[in-house]
C-alpha cells in the first residue's frame, strides 16, 4: 500500500499538468478551418436553407 501512494500522487500531478497545458495551448482549435463562403452544401450543414431567396 505504501508503494502505491507515490505512484497515485505522481499520476494525479501529471494529469493536472497535462490538462493545464492542453487548455493553455488549445492545439486542436489551431488546425480547424472554416470556409469563408457558404456553398449550398456547406450552408445546409449549418442549418441555412439555400433555396430561400433573399429579397432586397
C-alpha positions as CSV (number, residue, x, y, z in Angstrom):
1,X,0.0,0.0,0.0
2,X,2.9,2.3,0.7
3,X,4.3,1.7,-2.8
4,X,1.0,2.8,-4.5
5,X,0.7,6.2,-2.8
6,X,3.7,7.9,-4.6
7,X,2.6,6.4,-7.9
8,X,-1.0,7.7,-7.4
9,X,0.2,11.2,-6.4
10,X,2.5,11.3,-9.4
11,X,-0.3,10.3,-11.7
12,X,-2.6,12.9,-10.3
13,X,0.1,15.6,-10.6
14,X,0.9,14.6,-14.2
15,X,-2.8,14.6,-15.1
16,X,-3.3,18.1,-13.7
17,X,-0.2,19.3,-15.7
18,X,-1.4,17.7,-18.9
19,X,-4.9,19.2,-18.5
20,X,-3.5,22.7,-17.7
21,X,-1.2,22.6,-20.7
22,X,-3.9,21.4,-23.1
23,X,-6.2,24.2,-22.1
24,X,-3.4,26.8,-22.3
25,X,-2.2,25.9,-25.8
26,X,-5.5,24.7,-27.3
27,X,-3.8,22.9,-30.2
28,X,-7.0,21.4,-31.6
29,X,-8.6,24.7,-32.5
30,X,-5.4,25.9,-34.1
31,X,-5.8,23.5,-37.1
32,X,-9.5,23.8,-37.6
33,X,-10.5,25.8,-40.7
34,X,-13.9,27.1,-41.6
35,X,-15.0,28.0,-45.1
36,X,-15.3,31.8,-45.7
37,X,-18.1,31.4,-48.2
38,X,-21.1,29.1,-47.7
39,X,-21.7,26.9,-50.7
40,X,-25.2,25.3,-50.9
41,X,-23.7,22.1,-49.5
42,X,-21.9,23.7,-46.5
43,X,-24.9,26.0,-45.9
44,X,-27.1,23.0,-45.2
45,X,-24.5,21.7,-42.7
46,X,-25.1,25.0,-40.7
47,X,-28.9,24.9,-41.0
48,X,-29.2,27.5,-43.8
49,X,-31.7,26.7,-46.4
50,X,-30.1,27.5,-49.8
51,X,-33.5,27.6,-51.6
52,X,-34.6,30.7,-49.6
53,X,-34.3,33.7,-51.9
54,X,-33.0,36.8,-50.3
55,X,-35.2,39.8,-51.4
56,X,-33.6,43.2,-51.3
